[in-house]
Amino acid sequence: MRDINSFAHKQAEWLCHLERSLWKYEPALECRDRNKLGDEVLGLEKPGKDSPYAKSRSWKLSDQAASAFSMILKGQSGPFTAEQVKTGFELSQEGQLLAGRLNIQPRKSYRKKNRHDANRSGTHSTKTLSGMDLSMDLGTSIRDAAQVPVMSGTSGSSSDVVIAARYAAMELGVQWSAPELTTDQAKDALIDLSLEFFRQQGPTVVMAMQMNAIREKQGLPTKDVEKSQVFTHSYAEIHSGILLTVDGIDPTKIDEVRSALYGYTIDAKKRLSELSSLTEI
């Protein structure tokens, strides 16, 4: 992200543009105080009981993303800062969250129709004492058979960002990928942005805290783990979450999902092998 000419940086900047354009004339905000909502995002005002921010998030927005989303909600049209444009992945997720809490039906319906996620049988490593059960998850069985790393199954959060980009592009009559990028370059950029998010941003802190809470209930000692090593999603799980959604695979058509997952898993394994070979040189 330090390289402004990188695919990831260009796609992150485009995600910021898409999200801001989508909220500019959002009807669901017409009866709300946009400035107050923006201040709530920044933590400058306490959300009222009827605010979409009355309930806490799964994880905290970074300061840069909060300032950028506050600008979006307030309808400010000035340019984003160099740091804000790096937060496109977070902004897309925040847009999805707010759309759900404001009950924006077209966006909620589009998400429900297109979202891919793992089948965890109602379990999660941060919520259930017995850990996470992926025994019924299709993607995990395919990755297991291919000897590809498994963590939490296909990433629904990664799928969400693609959904946000595609929905915004559809509504605005533009493309979901940054104008300077090919579709494949934009796909790779989203995978990189997702990896960065899961390794360095909010999820790592929350996952570590909640897993330690589970350990405490089991009478186990606290673990202090460097955040880039915290258990979230493997490369193949993020890769699949992005590509299943970008390629428009219908989540309800299991045979099509299975076929796509085989191809994605082989591709992810090949990429990991190539990267491993490079690091050994």
N, C-alpha and C positions, 0 to 999 in steps of 0.2 A: 504493500500500500504506500510505501515511501516513494515509489516510482509513479509519477503522474501519467506516464505513458503506458503503464501496464494495463492488461486487459481487466484485471480486477478493479483497478482504480476507475477506469472508464465506465465499467458497468455499475459500480457503486454510485458514481455521480449521476448516472442515468436513472437509477432507482430513486434517488432523491428527487429528481425532476418529475418522474412519474407520480410519486406519492403526493408531492406538493400540488401538481396540476389536478389530481383527482379530488383533493379536499378543498380546492379553491372555491368551488360553487356547490359544495355538498349540501343538499336540502336538509339533511338531518341536523345541521348546525345552525339553521336559520332561526330556530327558537331558543338558541343557547348563546350565552355570553362567551364569544370566542376568545376574548382577552383573558377572561377568568380561567377557561380551560387551559390556555397556554401557560398561565402562571401556576396552575395545578401541576402540570407536567414538570415545570422547573422546581416545584416544591416551595414556591413563594406564597401559595395560598393553600389552606387545608380544604380538601374536597368536601362538599356538602353531601348529605345522604342520598341525594338524587343525581349526583355526579357520576359519570362513567368511571371516574377514578376513585370512587369511594372504596372499592375493593382493591387490594394490593395486587401487583403483578406477580407473575411467576419468578421474574428476576428483574433487577434494577436496570433501567436505561443508563448508558454511559452519559456523562455530562455533555459531551458533544452532540449525541443523538437527541438528548432532552432539549437542548437549545435549538436544534434544527427543527424538531417536531413542534416546539412552541411557536416558532416562526410560521410554520405551516398552518397551525390552528388559528393564529392571529391574522392570517391572510397577508403577512408581510411578503413583499415581492423582491426584496433586495437579494443580492447574491449570497450563496452560502459561503462560509469560510473554507479555507483549505482543509481544516480538520473536520468540519461538518460533512463535507462531501464524501468522506471516507465511511460514513455511517449509514449508507443506503440500505444495507442488509437489515440493520436494526430498525430503520424507519419503516421498511416494508412490514416487518413483524408488528410494530406498534400500530400501523394502520389497520392491520388485520384485527388486532386486539380491540381497538376503538370501534371499528365497524361492527364487531360482534356485540359490544356493550351498548352501542347505540341502536342495535337491532336493525341495521341497514340490510334489508332482506335480499336485494339483488346480489350484494357482495357475499352475504352469508350463504346463499344458495349456490353461488359459483364455487365457493370454497368447499362446501359439502360434496358437490358433484365431482370435484377434481382432486381432492386431497388424498395423498398416499401416506400411510403410516404403518408401523409394525403392529402385529397382533400380540399384545403382552398379557392377554387373559386377565385384564384388570389389575395387574401387578406393576410395580415399579421399584427400582432399587432405592428410591428416596422415600417411599411410602409404605412398603410392606416388609414385615420382619423377615419373611422367607426369601426376600430378594425378587429378582425379575424372572418371570416364566416366559420364555420365548419358544417353548416346545411346539406351539401351534402356529408359529409365524413362518410363512412361506419363504420370505427373503432370507431368514436365518438358516433354514434348512438347506437352501441352495448355497449360501456362503459357507456353511459348515462342510458340505460335501466338496466344495472347491478349495477347502482349507484357506479361506479368506477370513481375516479377523472379524469377530462379532463383539459388539458392545451392547447397544440398546435397540437394535433392529433398524429398519428403514426410517430415516429421519423425517418426521412429520413437520418439524419446524423449518427444515430446508424446503420441503414441498410448499409450505405456506408462503415463503418469499417468492417462489416462482408464480404461485397463484396470484399474489398481490401484483406482480409485474404484468402478468398476462391480462388480468382483469383491467388494470389501469390502461394498458395499451389498447384493449378492446374498446373501452369507454371513450378514450381520447382519439382513436383513429390513428395510432402510431404503432411502431414495432416495440416489442418488449425488450429487445436487445439494444445495447448502445449503438447509435448510428454508425460508428466507425468499426464495429466488430461484426464478424460473421456469426452465424448461429452457433457453430462449434466453439468459437472463441468465447462467446458469451456464456455458453454452458460451462466451459472450464473456469471462467471468471466466477460464476456463481458457486461452483464447488470450492474454489479457493476462498471466497468470502465466507462461506459457511464453515469451512475448517478453521479459519481465523476466529470467527465468532465463537465457535464451540470450544476452542482451545484457550482463548485469551479474554473473552468478555463475560457477561453476567452469568451464563449457565454454569461455568466452572465454579464460581463462588457459591452459588445456590446448591449445586449438586454436592459439593464437598460438605457444606454445612448440614444439609438434610441427611446425607449418608452417615455422617458422624452422629446425628441425632438418633438414627436407627441403631448404630453401634452402641450408643449409650444405653438404649432400652434393653439391649442384649447383654449388657454388662461388659462390653468390650472397650478397650482404650481408644481414645481419639487418635485419628491419623492426620498428620500434617503433610499434605502432598503438594508439590509445585503445580500451579494451576494448569499448566499446559499438559499435565499428565493425568488430570482428573477424568474419571470414567464418564464419557458422554456418548459420542458416536464414532465409529471407525470410518476410514476413508470410503470404503465400499458402501456403507450405509448412507452416507451423505451423497455420494455419487448416484446411487439409485433413487434417493428421494428427489434429487434435482431432475434427473433424466426422465423418470417415469412421468413427471408432471410437465416438463417442457415438451416431451414427445406426445402429450395428450393421451396417454394410455388410460382407459376407463377403469377406475378402481374396482368396479363391480364385475368386470369380465376377467375372471380368475385365470383362464387359459392364456389370455393376452398378457396379463401381468406376469405370469410364470415365464412365458417365452421371453419377454423383455428382460426380466430379472436374470435369466441365464446369460443373455448377451451382455448386460451391464456388468455382471459379476466377473465374467471372463475378461472384459475390458479393464475393470478395476484391478484384477489380479495381474494382468500384463503391465499396467502402469506402475503398480507397486514393485514388481520385479525389475522393471527398467530403472526405477529410482534407486532401488537397492544396489543394482549393479553400478550405477554412477557413484554412489557414496563409497563403494569399495575400491574405486580407482584411486 
